[in-house]
């Protein structure tokens, strides 16, 4: 069973996440996002309104978030799979406070920015040094 505390620390300690979306033509799209934080079992992230990623999420909110430490000694990464939802203004203000903990230089302006919450459905943990190299757990299995 995966330890939520360990997963949250691994995610928090990353410089950025890699967001995977799908465009309207069905092509996968990837980009780095630095403005994020952990909210329980879920991930919140901030971006600019009307970017391609916001349009892609509006069209198909199934996303994957890849976290991989730079210069790590063990080949390991964590991928979070879930659905992204745009937060309303009051929820976004709370999430902006969380994001600012990791990235104090970021400011949230509801006229310019949007904040999404990725509701975690499953987590894949990849560690080539472990006996079981790849483990996938559902969000409700995290303890």
Number of C-alpha atoms within 10 A of each C-alpha: 9 17 10 15 13 11 16 17 11 15 25 17 13 16 17 20 23 17 19 20 26 19 16 12 6 10 8 11 14 14 12 13 15 17 24 28 28 20 15 12 20 19 23 24 24 23 18 16 15 12 11 13 21 20 16 21 21 13 13 16 19 18 19 22 24 19 22 20 18 8 7 9 8 11 13 17 18 21 20 27 22 21 18 25 16 19 16 12 12 9 13 23 16 11 24 24 16 19 26 16 13 18 16 11 9 15 15 19 12 14 8 11 15 22 28 22 23 25 21 21 15 19 24 17 20 18 16 13 11 11 7 10 11 14 13 16 15 14 19 10 13 15 11
